[in-house]
Amino acid sequence: MPQRPSNRELKVLGNMGADGVLGPDDFTDIGEKVFGLMLQKGWIQPAGPADKYKITDKGIDIHDEQAWRGRSKR
Protein backbone atom coordinates (compact mmCIF):
# COMPACT_ATOMS: atom_id res chain seq x y z
CA MET A 1 0.00 0.00 0.00
CA PRO A 2 1.40 3.42 -0.90
CA GLN A 3 2.43 5.88 1.73
CA ARG A 4 -0.27 8.40 2.65
CA PRO A 5 0.37 11.80 1.06
CA SER A 6 0.73 14.94 3.14
CA ASN A 7 -1.71 17.83 2.78
CA ARG A 8 0.80 19.69 0.60
CA GLU A 9 1.24 16.66 -1.66
CA LEU A 10 -2.53 16.28 -1.98
CA LYS A 11 -2.79 19.95 -2.91
CA VAL A 12 -0.29 19.43 -5.73
CA LEU A 13 -1.93 16.22 -6.96
CA GLY A 14 -5.38 17.81 -6.88
CA ASN A 15 -4.36 20.90 -8.81
CA MET A 16 -2.34 19.07 -11.45
CA GLY A 17 -5.12 16.87 -12.76
CA ALA A 18 -4.40 14.50 -15.62
CA ASP A 19 -3.03 17.08 -18.07
CA GLY A 20 -1.53 19.76 -15.82
CA VAL A 21 2.17 20.61 -15.87
CA LEU A 22 3.11 22.58 -12.77
CA GLY A 23 6.17 23.29 -10.67
CA PRO A 24 7.14 24.72 -7.29
CA ASP A 25 6.76 28.28 -8.59
CA ASP A 26 3.05 27.66 -9.19
CA PHE A 27 2.41 27.15 -5.47
CA THR A 28 3.30 29.76 -2.86
CA ASP A 29 3.65 27.40 0.12
CA ILE A 30 5.13 24.33 -1.58
CA GLY A 31 8.79 24.17 -2.48
CA GLU A 32 11.22 22.07 -4.44
CA LYS A 33 11.64 19.66 -1.51
CA VAL A 34 8.02 18.49 -1.70
CA PHE A 35 8.29 17.99 -5.46
CA GLY A 36 11.53 16.03 -4.94
CA LEU A 37 9.86 13.69 -2.47
CA MET A 38 6.89 13.21 -4.76
CA LEU A 39 9.28 12.42 -7.60
CA GLN A 40 10.98 9.76 -5.45
CA LYS A 41 7.60 8.25 -4.57
CA GLY A 42 6.67 8.05 -8.26
CA TRP A 43 3.60 10.28 -8.04
CA ILE A 44 4.94 12.86 -10.50
CA GLN A 45 7.49 12.88 -13.32
CA PRO A 46 9.55 15.60 -15.00
CA ALA A 47 7.89 17.25 -17.97
CA GLY A 48 8.97 19.82 -20.50
CA PRO A 49 10.87 22.82 -19.17
CA ALA A 50 13.05 22.77 -16.06
CA ASP A 51 11.27 22.53 -12.71
CA LYS A 52 7.96 21.45 -14.26
CA TYR A 53 6.27 18.16 -13.47
CA LYS A 54 3.20 16.19 -14.47
CA ILE A 55 1.23 13.62 -12.52
CA THR A 56 1.68 9.89 -13.15
CA ASP A 57 -1.01 7.21 -13.18
CA LYS A 58 0.14 6.23 -9.70
CA GLY A 59 -0.35 9.84 -8.56
CA ILE A 60 -3.86 9.93 -10.01
CA ASP A 61 -4.71 6.72 -8.15
CA ILE A 62 -3.34 8.15 -4.89
CA HIS A 63 -5.36 11.35 -5.29
CA ASP A 64 -8.59 9.54 -6.18
CA GLU A 65 -8.25 7.15 -3.25
CA GLN A 66 -7.60 9.95 -0.73
CA ALA A 67 -10.35 12.19 -2.12
CA TRP A 68 -12.89 9.37 -1.90
CA ARG A 69 -11.93 8.18 1.59
CA GLY A 70 -11.32 11.60 3.06
CA ARG A 71 -8.75 12.21 5.77
CA SER A 72 -9.03 10.85 9.27
CA LYS A 73 -8.90 13.35 12.10
CA ARG A 74 -7.21 10.85 14.40
C-alpha positions as CSV (number, residue, x, y, z in Angstrom):
1,M,0.0,0.0,0.0
2,P,1.4,3.4,-0.9
3,Q,2.4,5.9,1.7
4,R,-0.3,8.4,2.7
5,P,0.4,11.8,1.1
6,S,0.7,14.9,3.1
7,N,-1.7,17.8,2.8
8,R,0.8,19.7,0.6
9,E,1.2,16.7,-1.7
10,L,-2.5,16.3,-2.0
11,K,-2.8,20.0,-2.9
12,V,-0.3,19.4,-5.7
13,L,-1.9,16.2,-7.0
14,G,-5.4,17.8,-6.9
15,N,-4.4,20.9,-8.8
16,M,-2.3,19.1,-11.4
17,G,-5.1,16.9,-12.8
18,A,-4.4,14.5,-15.6
19,D,-3.0,17.1,-18.1
20,G,-1.5,19.8,-15.8
21,V,2.2,20.6,-15.9
22,L,3.1,22.6,-12.8
23,G,6.2,23.3,-10.7
24,P,7.1,24.7,-7.3
25,D,6.8,28.3,-8.6
26,D,3.1,27.7,-9.2
27,F,2.4,27.1,-5.5
28,T,3.3,29.8,-2.9
29,D,3.7,27.4,0.1
30,I,5.1,24.3,-1.6
31,G,8.8,24.2,-2.5
32,E,11.2,22.1,-4.4
33,K,11.6,19.7,-1.5
34,V,8.0,18.5,-1.7
35,F,8.3,18.0,-5.5
36,G,11.5,16.0,-4.9
37,L,9.9,13.7,-2.5
38,M,6.9,13.2,-4.8
39,L,9.3,12.4,-7.6
40,Q,11.0,9.8,-5.5
41,K,7.6,8.2,-4.6
42,G,6.7,8.1,-8.3
43,W,3.6,10.3,-8.0
44,I,4.9,12.9,-10.5
45,Q,7.5,12.9,-13.3
46,P,9.6,15.6,-15.0
47,A,7.9,17.3,-18.0
48,G,9.0,19.8,-20.5
49,P,10.9,22.8,-19.2
50,A,13.1,22.8,-16.1
51,D,11.3,22.5,-12.7
52,K,8.0,21.5,-14.3
53,Y,6.3,18.2,-13.5
54,K,3.2,16.2,-14.5
55,I,1.2,13.6,-12.5
56,T,1.7,9.9,-13.2
57,D,-1.0,7.2,-13.2
58,K,0.1,6.2,-9.7
59,G,-0.4,9.8,-8.6
60,I,-3.9,9.9,-10.0
61,D,-4.7,6.7,-8.2
62,I,-3.3,8.1,-4.9
63,H,-5.4,11.3,-5.3
64,D,-8.6,9.5,-6.2
65,E,-8.2,7.1,-3.2
66,Q,-7.6,10.0,-0.7
67,A,-10.4,12.2,-2.1
68,W,-12.9,9.4,-1.9
69,R,-11.9,8.2,1.6
70,G,-11.3,11.6,3.1
71,R,-8.8,12.2,5.8
72,S,-9.0,10.9,9.3
73,K,-8.9,13.4,12.1
74,R,-7.2,10.9,14.4
